[in-house]
């Protein structure tokens, strides 16, 4: 259940981040420049979108897996 809330929160963060990015990109395209507040909101949107996507990745995947006897076999699971 906790995992579902993390994924839902991540999806909301991505959408809110995109909500900051899209107007800033539209303003940049229309005017050719962004005011300081526009740059700050663009960066906030980028960080929200990137950070919000991180809970959606599989946190159980590792490069090395342990075999049943506790020794690492060097193969990804």
N, C-alpha and C positions, 0 to 999 in steps of 0.2 A: 504494500500500500504506500509506504514511504517513497519507494522508487517511482510509482506513478505520479505522486505529487512533484517529485523532482523533475520528471520529464515534462509535466504540465507547466511547471514554473519556468523551465527552460524555453519551452515553446512560446510562452507569454513574453519572456524577455527578448527573444528573437523578433517577435512581431512589434514590440514597443521600440526596439532598436531600429527596425526598418522604418517605423513611423518617424523617427528622427532623421534617418538617412535620406529618405525620398524627398522631403521638402528642401533639404540643403542642396541636394544634387540638382533639383529643378531650379533653384535660385542661382546656383553656379552656372547652369546652362543658359539661363535667361539673361543674367547680368554680366557674366564673365568673371565675377569675383564674389567672395563671401565676406561679410563683416565678421568681426571677432566672435560675436555670439553665434553666428552661423557655423564657424569652424569648430567652436566648442560643442555645439549640438551634434555636428557631424561626427566628431570623435567620440562623443558619448554614445551615439547610435552604433558606431562600429564596435565599441567595447561591449555594449549590451548584446549585440547580435553574436559576437564571437563568444562571449562568456555564457550566454544563454544556450548556445549549442553544445557546450561541454557536458552537461548532465545527460544528454541524449546518447553519448557514446558508451560503449560497453566497458564498464569499469572492471570487469572480471578478466578481460583479455590481457595477457602478459606475453612478453617475448619468450620467457622460459617457463616451463611447467615442471612440476615435481611429479615423479613417478610414484606408484603406490608404496614403494619402500622408502620414500623420503628423499631419494637422490634425484638430482635434476638430470633429465634426459636430454635437455637442450632443444627439444621440439616444442613448437607453439601448440597450444591446445585448441 
